[in-house]
C-alpha cells in the first residue's frame, strides 16, 4: 500500500504550497512519477490551509479519485471542527469521503482525546498515529536521573512533552514491560494498538534494530489491569466541556457500553 501527502512548499510562489486545487493537481502527478506507479492508495492533505476554501480542496481530491489517480483520501494535523466540516461537505455534495486522519498520539501526548478521538469514532474515521513514542521520549533511554537528552531529542525537542509527567508514565511502562517480558517502546506502542480508534501506527525507526523492536509490538497483549495503570499515569486533566459532557451523559454512555 502506498500512502503520501501534499501541502508543504515544493517551490517558490503561493501556488507551490498548501491545499489549493492547482497545488494538489500538480503534486499528485509529480508523486506518481517519483513513485513510479499509476495510482496512490491513500492521498492525504498534510495540514490545514487557511488560504484555501475547504470545498476547493475536497473537490480537487474528488477529481483525483474519479480519475483513478488516488484510491482513498485522508487528512493530517487537522482540528476536530475542520475534519467535521470536511465530512459534512463531502456528504452533502457526494464527494469522495475522508477515511483517515494522521495525527500525533502517544502515552505522553493524549491531547486529541478531548475533541478529535470522539469525532473520529462518531464519523467512523480511522486514526493513523505519527510519533507514537513522542519523538523517542518513550524509547526507554530517558529517565529522571538522566543528565541531558540524547539522540534526536538533544537537537530537536519535538513534539512537546511535559517531561515531569512523562517520567511518571515511563515508570509505569517499565513495570509493564518487565511483566510482559517486552521492551519499553513495545509496551508504549502496544497501548496505542489497544485503542479502538487507532488503525495504524507509523514508526520512525532510525536503525534496523529499532525497527525490529518496534514491529514486535503487535505481539504484546496488555491485560486490562496494565491498560488501566497506563491510562491513570497518562490521563489528561479534566477540562470543560469534557467533564460536563461526561457527567451529563454518564448513564446513557453506560447503556451504550453495555450493548
Buried (B, 14 or more C-beta within 10 A) or exposed (E): EEBBBBBEEEEEEEEBBBBBBBBBBBBBEEBBEEEEEEBBEBBBBBBBBEEBBBBBBBBBBBBBBEEEBBBBBBBBBBBBEBBBBBBEBBEEEEBBBBBBBBBBBBBBBBBBBBBBBBBBEEBEBBBBBBBBBBBBBBBBBBEEEEEEBEBBBEEEEBBEBEBEEBBBBBEBBBBBBEEBEBBBBBBBBBBBBBBEBBBBBEBBBEEEEBEEBBEBBEEBEBEEEBBEBBBEBBEEEEEEEBEEEEEEEEEEEEEEEEE
